Every structure is written in structure tokens, then in C-alpha cells.
Amino acid sequence: MTNPKTFWQTTFVFTFLANLAILVWSAMRWAEIGVILYRSVWGIALLLYLGVLAGCVFLFFWMKTGDSRVEKLVSWLELTPLSNIFWRGLGWGLFAGILLLIPWLKFTLRVGEVVKGSTQDPVLTTILFYWMTWWLVLLASAALKVALKASWQGGFAAALVILGVAYEIFIRFRAVSDYPFSLGWSETSRYFYASLYFSEWLYGERFPLSTLHPTRYFLQSLAYLIPSWGLTEHRFWQFLLWIVLTAAVAVSLAWRALTSPLPAGEGRRDEGWLFAGWFFLYLLLVGVYYHLTPLIFIPLLFVSPKHPWRSLVAVIFASLWAGVSRVNWFPMPAMIAVAIYLLEVRYSSIRCSSNRVSNIASRILHYLKWPFVWTIFGLLAALAAQAAYIPLSGNADNPEMFASSFTSDLLWYRLWPNPLFPLGIVPAILIVSGPFLFVLIAATLQWKCLHPIRWLGLWGMILVLFGGSLVVSAKIGGGGDLHNMDTYAVLLGVVAAYFIGGKVASEDTTDFRPPHSWPVAAVALVIPLLFLIPSLAPLVQYNKPWAQNQLQQLKTLVESTNGPVLFTTERHLVTFGKINAAMIPKYERVTLMEAAMSNNRPMLEAFYADLRSHRFALIVSGKENLFVKEDEPFAEENNVWNARISPYILCYYEPIALFESDYSRFEVFAPRAEPGVCP
């Protein structure tokens, strides 16, 4: 394990940087609101921040000296006397208290909120909260060091991973609510698309399946096998899909890359679990959707260079799933399999008779034979699956929707800091994947350990996926988070994990040394919490009587109407039987938005014709307007909707009722006697 001095020096650097950021942030706010420090309690905070900065600088350089007192201090800080059952139990109790205290403080202080009637400054309260959180994290590390009888590095890693996993699960669980309407713009749309797999049973007729993310909705549809389940239970099922399938990938990679069949590997079991926990956070931080996880864990579990035919079957099976998942994931099962091959098979292991391998080119071809086979058959399987799904799903008359991503606008500015994503795609993904990049670059410096063809294959795939992911992220409708960088992040993680675990087969004449650096590991451990703690929020709370009243009013209005009612939004109310109405499968808002962004003329013209003919007695839709936004989050998406959807609804229909609840706002539209202002 790393020298304890390295841990403490790294901790002093982190604490210095954290306090420096807090000091600069505080000073800017003090100047903004005109705080007179020598008359204010914030003057004490200033002295405290400066004292911590000075202490960190002194202790960092003192640790580098040969002073005998340094060794005594480091030895004392090992807390060896606190190893009995009492102190270990106390350590667990203290850690559990800190785990609960951090969110409690955030909720109680209402961090980041402007509280009406309060004298506290929201910005300074936020600053103070994050300063306290850093010290609580260090205290939690000490608690687990004692509880687990671990090193300081082990205690720090365990504390941050457990805190991160607990907070990630809590944040995901927030969506499990009995709130009757949609919790977000398209939150309940997912349950409608999932229901299409059982449309004959639920609606009495067969509807076309979704053109977007079919495998996601297939997994969600399994909850419909329990007929008594309603919206709350379906939300819980989706929560389980996020947690369980993401954990399956994390455990599979840890098992593959960080465990050893040799007795000496047993001591690394704890490191394997810590890595699995951290990789779980990494996947969810990037935003790897749960329906894509089989494309990762199937190759990890079943691909083996020693069993190429079994590997081919695994690649084909995973690629069939990819073909009905996302187009940019079509090559991923094969690419993961190829990466495993390049990492585990030495180029120098290729031994052929001279009449078969007469030159370098033919030897390379022989080495790459199975990667080539896996890639070709994987891509063919993905393309075949998509081609088969289009007619089988009932969408043969609407094939354009399967290629909408190729005709949508590209918004390159979203790769950099912008109103939608303040960090920007490029800076954010470099931060999140930075530790893995460091590992791979450090490994590449030992380039002689692997044949150049192996390095070329690994780096080539990663760079291609990085470039392709940037293009997908720039597409209108994206760029608000990192989920379109998922293919790059996953393959980079798989490759780096092999180097971290020392599972890379080096060439015969070299001795590969896995790149280990505690400062880099510490940075990696901190990154998830930097994103998770700001996202902590209380469980969903809402005015139940008001929401029920709104639901009852909507139910009465819809059920008393003669004629078909189109729900572009909130159609889960029909799915789960809250409103008795015939389901019209077309024109759900997610599909409409995709058609608007890609300018899918056949679908849009059909929609306009139905509006013009007053096909629908009522339309339940979001609050429609014609406002054009500039320099705001999702401005382009708003504008394309307000150019290609809203004007046509408002032309032929007029709002007759507005429904507003805690997390939802939508209107009911009725046909106009005479067309209004039309495009």
C-alpha cells in the first residue's frame, strides 16, 4: 500500500485546494453584498480559512523533512490502540451518523435555495455547507479506518465509495413516488412506451412499438406482468433496473480485471469491491442507461480468447440487443470483445510455420483474425436486428424515425460551457474520465510491454468513440449531460481497469508494472461526490389533496367528452386506468419532439392534417406558446417545438383548461370554431 506520508501529503493538498476555493468564493460574495469583515462573524470564518491554508502548507513541507517527529506523528495517526471491538463499533456508528448528517444539513439549511423571510445569505450558507462537508468526509474516513482496521487509504476509499453509492441510490429512489402526474417533461412517457408490448391486453388492440429505445421499454414492460402494479410500482421497477443492472456491469468488470485465481489475489478482494462500487458511480455519473448494460456485461462474462467460438456467440447475441437499442452502440459488443483480446493475447504468442506466416503483414492478419470475425459478425447482427425490428414493431410505414438522429441539427457550442450544461461536455468528460486517462497514458509510457498493433487497436477504438460521442452529444436534444459520451467512457473504463488490475498480458521480454498513484486514486474517489452532493434533495413531496382534485377535474372533463382524446402528455393516466378513455398511440410528446427536431415531414404533415380536420375532441398537452428563447437551457428544442408543433395546435385548437400541480403543468385544448393565427 502507499506510504502513509503520501496519503497525508495528498490530504493536505486537497484540503488546501478546498479551502482556497472556499476562500475565493466567500471573498467574492462578501464583496458583492458589502460585508464588513471586522464587524461580522464572517471575519472569524476568514481567519479560520487562512489558518487552515497556512497549516496545510506547513504540514505538507514538514512531512517532506527528515524530522523524527514526523515519523512519530504518522505512527500515532495510525490509531493502532483503537482496534478492539468497542472502537470498531463506534467507528461504524460514527460513519453512519455522518452518512445521514450530510444530507440532513443540506436539507435543513436549504442549501442553494432562496428562503423567503430568512436573513441568511443563500450563497454563504452553501459555501459553509460544502466546507463542513469536506471535514465530515475526512472524519468519515477516520471512522472507517478504525471500523475496518484498514490503512488510511483504505478508510478514505471505503468512506467515499460507500457515501457515493448510498447517495446515488437515494437520488435514484427519489423518483419512486405516488405523485399522479409526470415528475418531468417526459418521465411518465416511458411507462406508456413500455405498455406497448402489452397493448392488446391493456388497450384492446395492437399498437406499433416504440421507434426509440425499444430494449429500454422492453425491460420496463416486464413490470406489466404484475397486473395490480400502478405508477408507483413501475417507478420502483425502473429504480431497480438502474441499480441492479448497473451493479452487474461494475461487478463483472471488477471480477474480470481486478481479481486473481492465484492465492496471492485473495488479498485484493476488498480492492475489487471498492473498484466495483466506484465504477458503479462512474457509470451512473456518465449516464450509461440500464438497457445498454447487457452490451457490456455479456462480453465481460462470456468473451474469452481461449474460447473464440463461444465469444462469437456472445458478441452476436449482445449485438442483436444493440441493434434495437441505440445506433451508436451497434459496434460496442464487438469493440469490448476486441479490447479484451488485445489486452489478454500477446502478439508474440502467435506461432505459425514459416510457410503460413511469411511476412509481418500476414502475421498481423493472423493475430487479428478473431477480432475481425467478431467485428464483422457483430455489426451484421446489429444491422439485421434493426432491419427486422422495423417491420416487426409495426413501424414499416415510418422508417424515417429510426434515422432521426442522422438528420437532426448539430449544436457544437454545447461541447463547451453553456447555459444548458455549465461545465460543457468536453471539460466534464475529461474531468470524469480523467483518472482512467491518466492510467492509460501512464501505461502507454511503458509502450514496450505491448506490441504496437495492440496499442494502435486500443487507442484507435477509444479515440474513435471519443470523436463519435462528441458528435452525438452535439445533436439537438442532447448536450445536457454526459450520457451521449457513454461508449467512450465504457471502453476507456474497461481498458484502464485491466491495467489497474495488472491483468494485461505483456510481451515475452518485458515486465509490466501496473500504474498506481494514490493522488490520482484520491482524485477519482472525490469526483463522484463533487457531482452527487449538489444533487441531494429531499424525497418528492406534493400537495396530495390538490393533485387529486386536479386529477378528478381532468378525469371528469375527458370522460364527459364525446369523441377521441389525444394525450400528447400524461397518457399514463389512461395506461393505469386513472382515466377511462380510448388510447390514441400516435403523437406522444417524445415522438413528436423527435419528429420536430429531425423535421420528419411525413409524421408532421400527418399530425397537421389530423389537427386541421379536428380529429380529436380534446387534446391534453403541455402549455403551448410561441415564445422564442435565446441563450437559455434547451432554447433550440423549445424553439423547434414552438415552430413545428405549437403553432399548429394553437391554430386549430384553443385552451379550455389549465392544470398545475407541484411538478406538472399542462392544458386541455378543444377545437376552434374558426382557425386562429396559423403558420
N, C-alpha and C positions, 0 to 999 in steps of 0.2 A: 504494500500500500504506500501511498505518497507520504513523504516525510511530514510529520505534524507541523513543522515550521512552515512548509509550503501552504498548508491549509490556513494557518493563521495569517500569513502574509497576504494570501488571496482574500481572506475575510476582511483584513484591514483596507485593502484596495477597494473592495466592494462597498464597505461602509463609508469610506472617504467619498467615493463617487456618488453614493446615495445621498449623503449629507450635503455634498456640493450642489447636486441638483435641487435638493430641498431648499438650500440657502438662496440660490439664484431665483428659483420660483417664488419664494417668500419675499425676497427683496423687490422683485418686480411688482408683486401685489401690494406690498407696503407702500411703494411709491405711487401706485395707481390710486389707492384710496386715502393717501395722505396720512399714514400712521406716523406719529412722533414717537420714535422708539424709546427714548429715555423717559417718556411718560407712560408708556404702555407695557403691558405684560409681555408683549411680543419682543421687547428688549431682552427679557430673560431667555426667550427662545433663541434670539440671535447669539447670545453668549454661549448657550448650550451647543448650537450648531458649530460655532467657531472652536469651542473646546473639543468637540468630537473630531473635527478636522485635524486639529493640532495633535491630538492623541494618536490618531491613526498614522500620521506621518512619523511621529516619534517611534511608535511601536514597530512600524514596518522596517525602519532602518536599524533600530536596536536589535531586531531579530537577526539581522544580517551580520552583526558583530560576533566576535568570539567570546563575549561576556559569559562567564559561568552561570550568572543568574538567569540568563535566557533558558539554559537547559533545565534549571530548577523550575522555572515558571512553566515551561512546556510540560515537564513531568508532572507538576502539580495539577495542571489543567486536564490531564488525562482522567482525573476523578476516580482513580483506582479504588479508594475506600468505599465508593458508593456502588458496590457491586452486589450487595445482598438483596434478598427478595423484597425487603421493605422499600429500599431506594428505587429498585426497578419498577415496582408497582406505582410508587409515587411519580416516577418518570412518565409512565403511561397515563396516569391521571392528569399530570400537568400538560402533556401533549394534547389529550382530548379536550382539556379546557381551552387551550389556545386555538385548536381547530374550530371550536364553537365561538370563541371570543372575537375572532377577526370579523366574521360576517355580522355578529351581533353589534359590534362597534360601528360597522358600516351602515347597518340599518338604523341603529339608534341615533347616530349623528347625522343621518340622512345625507351621507357624503355625495357631493355633486349636485345636490338639489338646492333650489332657492326656496327657503321655508318662509311662508308668509307670516309676518308678525314677529319673526325671530331677529335678534340683534347679532347673531353670529354670522360672520362672513363665510359664504359657502366655499370660496376658493381656499381661504386659510384653514378652514375645517378639513377640507380634502387633503391639503398638504400635511397637516398634523396627523391625520389618519394614516397616510402612507409612511410617514416617518415612524410612527408607533408600530406599524405592521412589520417593518424590517427588523426591529428589535424583537418582536414577538416570534418571527421566523427563526432568528438566532437562538432564542430561548427554547423553541420547539426542537431545534437541532440538538441542543444540550440534553433536553428531556429524553429524546430517543437514543442518544449516545449511551445514557445511563440505562434506559429500559432494555436496550438490545445488547448491552455490553459490547458496543461497536466502537470503531475509531471515530474521530470527529468527522472525517469524510463520509463514513457510513451513516452517521447520525444526521448529517446535513442532507445527504442524498435521500435517505428514507423520509425525513421530515418534509422535504419539498415535493417528493413524489406522492406521498400519502395525502398531503394537503391538496395538491393539484388534482389527484383522482377524486377525492371527496368533493371538492368544489365543482369539478366538471360534472360529476354525477348529479349534484344538487342543481346546477344550472340547467341541465337537460331535463331534470324532473319537474322543473317549474312549468313546463308545457302540459303536464298532466293535471288538468283542471276540468271541473264540470261547467265552466263558462259555456253557455249555449251557442254563442256565435264564434266567428273566426277570431283567433288571437293575433292574426297578422293578415297581410294583404292576400296571401294565398294559403294560409295554414290549413283550413278545412277543405280546400280544393283537393288535397292529397287523398282524403278519405273517399271523396266521390270517385276519383280515378281508380282507386283500389277496388271500389264496389263494382266496377265494370266487369270484373272477372266472374261476378255472380249476378249479372244484370237480369237474366231470365228469372231468377229466384226473387230478386229484390224488386224489380220493376215490371215483371211480367212480359218482357220482350228482350231480345238480344241486341245489345248496343256494340258499336265498334270499341275496341280497346284504345288505350291512350297511345298517342304518337310520341309522347315524351316519357322517358324513363320507365319503360314497361316493367323491368325487373324490380324497380323500387316498389311500384304499385302491386306487383305480384306478391312480394314479401308482406306488404301491408295488408293485402287481401286475405291472408291466412286468418286474420282475426275475425273475419266474417263467418268462419266455420263454427263460431260460438254465437248462435242467433241472438242470445239475450244481451250481448255486449252493445253498449251505446258509445257515444262520443268519448266519454272519459276513459273507458276501457281501451278504445282504439288509440287514444293518445298515449296510454300506458304501454300498449304494444309497440308503438313506434319508439318510445323511450327505450324499451328493452332491445329493439333492433339496433339502435345506435350503440348501446353499451356492450351488448353481448358480441355482436359481430366485429366491432372494433377491437374488443379484447381478444377475440380469436386470432386476428391478424397479429396483434402485439405478442401474444404468447407463442404463436407459430414462428415468428421471426427470432424471438429470444431462444426458443428451443433449437432452431436451426443454426443460428450463428454464434450463440454465447454459451452453449453447454457442450460438454465433452464426454465421450463414452469412457474415457480413462478415469481411474480413481482420483487422479490429481484434479480432475474437473469438478469434483463434488464441492470443493470449497468456493466455487464460483456460482453456486446455485442462487445465493442471495443477490449477487450482481445481476444474474439473469432475470430475476423477478423485478428488481429495480429498473432494469432496462425495459422490461415489458411494460411496467407502469408508465415510464417516461414516454415510450413510443406510443402508447395509448393516447397520452396527452398530445403528442406531436401530430398524430393522425387527425384528431378532432380539432386541433388548432388550425391545421391546414384546411380541414373541411372535407375529408375523404368520406363520401356518402356511404351508408351502410350497404346499399345494393351493389357497390363496387368491391366490397371486401372479399367476396369469393374469388374474384380475379387475382387476388393477392395470396390468400392462404391456400388455395388449391395448388398453385405451383410450389409454394414453400413446403407443403406437406408431401407432395407426390412426385415432384420432379427430382430425378437423380441421374447424373451422368452414367452411373453404373447400370441403370435400367432405362435405356433410351426409348424403348417402345412404350413402357408404362408412362414415361414422361410425355411422349407424343399424345397419348390418350388424355392425360391431364391437361395439356395445352389445348387440345381440340375442345374438350368439354368446357374449360374456362372461356375459351374464345367464343363458343356458341352463346354463352351467357353475355359476353361482352358485346356481341352483335346486336343484342336487344337491350343494351344498357346505354352507353354513350359512345359516339363515334370516335372521340379522341382516345378511348380505351381499347379500341379494336386490337392494336398490336401489343397491349400490355402483358397478357399472359405469356406470349412468346418472348417478349423482352426480359421479363423476370426469369424465365427459364434459361435464356441465353446468358444472362448475367450470372446465374448460379453455375452454369457450365464454365464460363470464363474464370470464375473465382475458384472453382474446385478442380479443374483439369489443367495440368501442366502442359504447355506446348511441347516441352521436352519429353513428355511421356509418349508422344506419337512415335512408334517404332514400326517401320514398314520395310519390306525388302526393297533393295535398290531398284528393281525393275518396276515397282509401283510408285515410288517417290523419287523421281529423277531430278527434281529441282525444288527451289524454295516455294514457288507458286503452287505446285501440286501438293506439297506438304501442308501449306496453309489451307488449301481446299479440303484436304483430308481431316485436318483439325476442326474445321468449321462445318463439317458435313452435317452433323446433327443439329447444331444451331440453325443452319439453313433450312433443314427439313421442318423443324419446329416452327420457324417463322412463316414459311410458305403455307403450311397446313393450318396454322393458327389464323392467319389473315383470311384464307379462303373460308374457314369455318365461320369467322365473324361476318364476312360479307354474305355468306349463304344464309346465316341466321337472320340477318336483317332483311334480305330479299324474301325469305319465307314468311317473316312476320308481317310484312306489309299487307299481303292479301289475306293471310290467316286472321289478322286482327280486325278485318273489316274495313281497312283504310285504302283499298286499292284505288278508290276514286279520289284520294287526297294524298298522293305520294310526295307532293311538294313539302308537306310538313316534316318529312323525315330529313329534308335537306335544308331546313330553315337556317341552320347555323352557318351555312355557306353563302347566304345572300343577305345577312344582316350587316349593319354598319359596324365599322371598327372605330373605337374611341381611344386613340393611342394615349391621350393625356391621362387616362386612368391608371396607366402604369406608374405614374408618379403622384406625389401628394396632391389631393384634390378634395373638394367638399364631400364627396361620397365616401372616400376612404382616406382619411388624413395622412396615414403613413404612405400610401401608394403601394401598388402591387410589388414593384421591384425592390424597394427598400424593405418592405415587410417580409417577403420571401427570403431575402438574403439574411435578415435577422433570424427568422425561424429555422432556416436550414443551414445557417452559418456554422454551427458546431460540426455537422456532418460534412460540410465542405472542407472545413479545417482538417478533419480526419483523412479525407480522401486526398487532399493536397499533400499533407504530411506523408501519407503512404506513397504517393507518386514520387516524392523525393527519393524514395528507395526503389527507383524505377527498374533496377536490375533484377529485382525479385520476381518480376513478371515479364514475360516476353512482350515486345512492343505491340504485337497483334492483340494481346489481351487488354493492354492499356487502351489501345485505339478503340476497341469494341466497347469497353466500359464507359470511357469518357465520351465517345461518339453518341451512344444512346442517351446519356444524361444530358448532353448539350442539345441534342435534337429535341428531347422532351421539354427542356427549358424554353427553347425558342417557340415550339409549338404551343406550350402552355401560355406564354405571353400573348400570343395571337388570340387564343380562346378567351383569355382574361380581358382583352380589349374589346371583345364583341359587346354590342349594346345589350343590356340586360345583365351583364357581368361586371366585374371590377370592384364590387363592393366588399369582397373578402378574398381569401386565398384559394377557394375550392377549385378554381379552374387551373391552379398550379399543381393539382393532385398527382398527375402521372410523374412529373419531375420529382416531386417530394418523396413519393413512394419508392421509385427506383433508386434515388440517391440514398434513402434510408436503408434499403436492403443491402446495397453495395458497402456503405460505410459500416453497417453492423458486422459484416464479415471481417473487415479489417479490425474493428474494435475487439471482436471476439477471437482474433487470431486464427480464424478458420480458412484463411486464404492459402491455397497450395502454391508455395513459391517454387521457382525453378530449381533444378537439382543442386546448383552450385552456390546458392545463396541462403542466408539465414534471415528470414523476415522478422522484423521487430514491430509488433502492433503499436501504433501511435497512441500513447496515453499522455494526457496532460490534465492535471487537476484544475487549473484555471479555466480551461476550455470546458471541462465537465461541469464546473460550477456555473459557468455562464449558461450552458444548456439546461441545467436544473432550474435556474431562475426564470428563464424566458417564459415557460407556460404560466407561471404565477403573475408575471407582468401583464398578461392578457386576461387571465381568469379573474383576479381580484376586482378589477374595474367592472367586470360583468356580473358580479354577485348582486342579486336583487331578491327581495322577499318573494315568497310564493304568491301566485296570482290571487289577488283579492278583487272582488267586484260587488256592486250593489245587486244582490240576488233578487229582491222584490222588483226593482226597476227592470232588470234584464228579463225576468219572467213576464212582466207586464208588456214589455216591448215584443217579446215572442208571441204572446197571446194576441196582441193587436195585429201583428203580421199574419198570424195563422188565420184570424177572422177575415182579414182583407183578402187573402189569397183564396181561401176555401169558399168565400161567397162570390167569387168571380166566375162568370160563365166564359169558358174558353181557356186555352193553354197559357200557362205562366212560365216565362223564361227566367230562370235563376242564373245570371252570369256569376253571381257570388252567393254564398250561404246555401248552396244546394245540398249540403249535408243534412239540412233540416228535413228535406224530403227523403234522403237516403235512410236516416234513422227514424223516420216515421213521426217526427215532431209536427210536420205539416202534411196534410193529405192532398197531394197534387200529382199529376202525371209528370214524369221526368222527361224533360227535353234534353237529350245528351249533347247537342251541339252548342257552341258558343259559350263555353265556360271561360272565365276571365283569363286563366293561364294560357289556354289555347288561343284565345282572341289576341292576347298581348303578343304571343309568338308570331301570329299571322301579321299583326300590325308592324312589328319590328322587322320582319323579313319581307314585308309588302307582298304577302301571299294573295294575289289578286283573285284567284278562283274562290277562296274562302271569304275574302272581304266582300266581293260582289254578291255572293250568295247571302251574306249577312245583310247587306244593304237592301237587297230585294225583299227579304223577309220583313225588314223594318218598314219598307215602303208599302208593302201590302197589308200591314198591320196584322201579321200572322199571329202575334202574341197579344192576348188580352191584357196582360201586365208583364212588366219586366222588373225584376229585382236586381239592382246593380249598384255599384259604388256611386258616391255623389259625383255626378258628372259636371264638368265645367270646360271652358275653352281657354283657360289661362295658359300662357306660355312662360315657362320658367327659364332662368338663366343663372348659371353659377350656383346651383343648388343640387343636393343629392338627387340622383335619378332624374335630372332635368330632361335628358333626351328621351327616357322612357315615358315620362309624363307627357312630353310634347308629341311624341308619335301616337300615343293613345288619344290625346286631345286633337290630333289632326285626322286620324283614321277611324276612330271609334266614337268618341263623344259627340262630334258634330252630327253624326247620322242618327244617334239615339235621340238627341235633343231636337233634331229636325222633325221627326215623325212621332215622338212621344214627349210627354210632359210629366214632370214630377208631381205626384199627388200625396206622397207621404215620406217623411224623413225619420229614420230610426237611428238613434245614437245611444250607444251604451259605452261601458268603460273602455273597451278595446276595439269597438267596431263603429262604423258609420256607413250607412247605405240608404238608398232611396228606392221607392217603388214608382214606376213610370206607367202611365196609361196612354193609349193612342190619342193624338191630337185630332180635333175635328178638321183642322186645316194645317198643312205643313207649316212649320215655323221657319226660322232662318236656316237655309240648307246650304251645304257645300256646293 
